[in-house]
Amino acid sequence: MPAGLHHPLSRALYERHGDGQIKVTDGGRNGIFTSQGEWVSGELRECDPQLCNWVAGPQMANPRMAESAPDR
């Protein structure tokens, strides 16, 4: 699983944190948000709700990266 995603404009880091929550770090400030972008705790009180939803979504394996047994 990747460490997180950087927002393309603000460069804030969005990471999974606990049960369906997202930790957003922007410089020295951070905040915890729901997967819908609602503030839970922390100094940072604003985020991109769409990116929270994206990061909180199911983590799918990339079939091109999955190892497979050689055909015999």
Secondary structure by P-SEA (a helix, b strand, c coil): cccccccccccbbbbbccccbbbbbcccccccccccccccccccccccaaaaaaaacccccccccccccccc
